[in-house]
Amino acid sequence: MEEVNKSELIKKLIYELPVLRAKRGMTQNELSEIIGVSRQTYSLLENGKRKMTWSNFLSILFVFYFNSVTRKMLETSGILTDILKNILNIDHRLECN
């Protein structure tokens, strides 16, 4: 199985987070509640002042994956690569819904 560069994917997601949230019409508070962290922690993550864990990355990724507009943005920005889709088996999950 091919490897993913987790730190590079996290870096790309952090860069795109404000735009992704805006496209979903979400506040930091709303997203923080969904992924299970405080708003303050989320703000630090989004601003790159706190290291994002792979678990945080995946939680945020799935929030934006199940929206057609933000899913496309994840793909075009290089966050949601084909390798990552295969590892997570998420294209199959979407087809089942």
C-alpha positions as CSV (number, residue, x, y, z in Angstrom):
1,M,0.0,0.0,0.0
2,E,1.3,3.4,-0.9
3,E,2.1,5.9,1.9
4,V,0.7,9.4,2.3
5,N,2.6,12.4,3.4
6,K,0.5,13.2,6.5
7,S,2.3,16.4,7.4
8,E,2.0,17.8,3.8
9,L,-1.8,16.9,3.7
10,I,-2.3,18.6,7.1
11,K,-0.4,21.7,5.9
12,K,-2.6,21.9,2.8
13,L,-5.8,21.5,4.9
14,I,-4.8,24.2,7.4
15,Y,-4.2,26.6,4.5
16,E,-7.7,25.9,3.0
17,L,-9.7,25.7,6.2
18,P,-11.1,29.3,6.3
19,V,-12.3,28.9,2.7
20,L,-13.7,25.4,3.2
21,R,-15.6,26.6,6.3
22,A,-17.0,29.7,4.4
23,K,-18.2,27.5,1.5
24,R,-20.1,25.3,4.0
25,G,-21.3,28.4,5.9
26,M,-19.8,27.1,9.1
27,T,-18.4,29.0,12.1
28,Q,-15.3,27.9,14.0
29,N,-17.6,27.0,16.9
30,E,-19.9,24.8,14.7
31,L,-17.0,22.9,13.2
32,S,-15.3,22.6,16.6
33,E,-18.4,21.0,18.0
34,I,-18.7,18.5,15.2
35,I,-15.0,17.4,15.5
36,G,-15.1,17.3,19.3
37,V,-12.7,20.1,20.3
38,S,-13.2,23.4,21.9
39,R,-13.5,26.5,19.7
40,Q,-10.3,27.8,21.1
41,T,-8.4,24.6,20.2
42,Y,-10.0,24.7,16.7
43,S,-8.9,28.3,16.2
44,L,-5.4,27.4,17.2
45,L,-5.4,24.5,14.7
46,E,-6.8,26.7,11.9
47,N,-4.2,29.4,12.5
48,G,-1.4,26.9,12.7
49,K,-0.6,27.7,16.3
50,R,-1.3,24.2,17.5
51,K,-0.2,21.0,15.8
52,M,-3.0,19.2,14.1
53,T,-3.2,15.5,14.8
54,W,-4.0,13.0,12.1
55,S,-7.2,12.3,13.9
56,N,-8.2,16.0,13.8
57,F,-7.3,16.0,10.1
58,L,-9.5,13.0,9.3
59,S,-12.4,14.4,11.3
60,I,-12.3,17.7,9.5
61,L,-11.7,15.9,6.1
62,F,-14.9,13.9,6.6
63,V,-16.9,17.0,7.5
64,F,-16.0,18.5,4.1
65,Y,-16.0,15.3,2.1
66,F,-19.7,14.8,2.4
67,N,-20.5,18.1,0.7
68,S,-20.2,18.2,-3.1
69,V,-18.7,21.7,-3.2
70,T,-16.1,21.3,-0.5
71,R,-15.3,17.7,-1.7
72,K,-14.3,19.1,-5.1
73,M,-12.1,21.7,-3.4
74,L,-10.4,19.0,-1.3
75,E,-9.6,17.1,-4.5
76,T,-8.4,20.1,-6.5
77,S,-6.3,21.5,-3.7
78,G,-4.4,18.2,-3.4
79,I,-5.7,17.3,0.1
80,L,-7.9,14.4,-1.0
81,T,-5.6,12.5,-3.2
82,D,-6.4,9.2,-4.9
83,I,-4.0,7.4,-2.6
84,L,-5.8,8.8,0.5
85,K,-9.2,7.9,-1.0
86,N,-8.1,4.3,-1.6
87,I,-6.6,4.0,1.9
88,L,-9.7,5.4,3.6
89,N,-12.1,3.6,1.1
90,I,-14.2,6.7,1.1
91,D,-15.4,6.6,-2.6
92,H,-17.0,3.3,-1.8
93,R,-18.6,4.8,1.3
94,L,-20.1,7.7,-0.7
95,E,-21.6,5.3,-3.3
96,C,-23.3,3.4,-0.5
97,N,-25.1,6.5,0.8
